[in-house]
Amino acid sequence: MKPVHDVPTIRAAEEALMAQMPEGALMQRAATGLATRTALLMRQTFGRITGLRLAVVAGSGNNGGDALFAASQLARRGVSVDILPTSDTLHEQGLRAAVGQGARIREPRRCDVVLDAVVGIGGTGPLRPAAAAIRDVVDAELTIAVDLPSGLQPDSGDVPGEVWRADHTVTFGTLKPGVVLRPDICGQVHLVDIGLDATLPPSAVHVVERSDAAGYFPQPGFEDNKYTRGVVSIAAGSQKYPGAGQLCTAGARHADVGMVRSPVGGFPDVVAADGRTDAYVVGPGLADESRLDEAVSVALASGRPAVLDAEALVKVAPGAVVITPHEGEFARLGYTPGADRIAAVRQAAADRQVVVLLKGAVTVVAAPGGEVFINTHSSPNLAAAGSGDILSGLMGGMLARHFVGRTPEVVDMARLAACAALVHGQAGELASFPATSLDIADQVAAAVAWAASG
């Protein structure tokens, strides 16, 4: 997992680290990392570095200084550098270094590559009109944000107005919430190590990765059987919504679980009878109110992990429960993501005393104690009816497998839920375009194998 830190924490860590280092050394680390990554992206995009025209759109602060020092290194490699100030002053030493290597302050013109270094994590509000005008003239093929795109709020991902969208964001030291939450603004994110780890405190917010999901898919052992690998029971689907039950069951079947209990037909390996159960999934397409009430009651009374989705969301009660609303369902529960998605999901988890997974292009999962796990590995293919039902089944199977014979622990449930979203995202990636939810369900086994090998 990669930790995510807010601006005050990062500022304090930077100050502590700078007190231990020669003056300017931390900026040089950031600049070198930025120059190295920019050169790599130039070569990947254009096949060369020498002769490319780079525009450095620099503000007056340290963010501009990082970019100017990086530009001086790139100029030594044959890059033509234009400096485009957005204020009356620039970082003095950075400007001197860049000019010393042939960079010049110029009027905006079209360039191959642009570094957006207008503001860093201290910036607030939208992109200023002067900077937006420069952006429109430069019109570069490759846009790289320095630490974060200007106009993006670092601690929330809110965009209050104009923003400079990036193809890539090179961020320093640690991930910021806004950078994690807005891949549509940040593009591909590259984290540069500048030595902050030693001064950063532990974080309650993390981004899950493939290697984290691997731990939830252990290879079956010699003495394993269907019960030692876990049993998940699914209550989903109805005459009105039969497909939801089928998709939920399909998601569970390939979750590396020993047995799936479900009333849905069409799967010869699925057991329709009730019996021993290690985790429950209740709700997708379950329009029959009497069946819904009974299934929720059984799941909640069991003390075993339960996933409540769709129709079951209004029946939630505190316990070893994961609820999986999309934004519309989140609103019906009385919440809105607003300008700060992490804060909203945390609040809902604390209020309801359950794990809350808010679906979206970036999935945010919060435990009642405030721990947050984020999945950024997604696919546009997941924006299809029934996709969420697959996720619920997959998650239920993973919960049954992981907690068989063990008391469920909510923080681990939250981490697992985010990893289930990651695997679900990979299934979406593997499905051909355009994809239906059936296509995504067909890729769950391959996605699990991908995660297990990570």
Order of alpha helices (4+ residues) and beta strands (2+ residues): beta-alpha-alpha-beta-alpha-beta-alpha-beta-beta-alpha-beta-beta-alpha-alpha-beta-beta-alpha-beta-alpha-beta-beta-alpha-beta-beta-alpha-alpha-beta-beta-beta-alpha-alpha-alpha-alpha
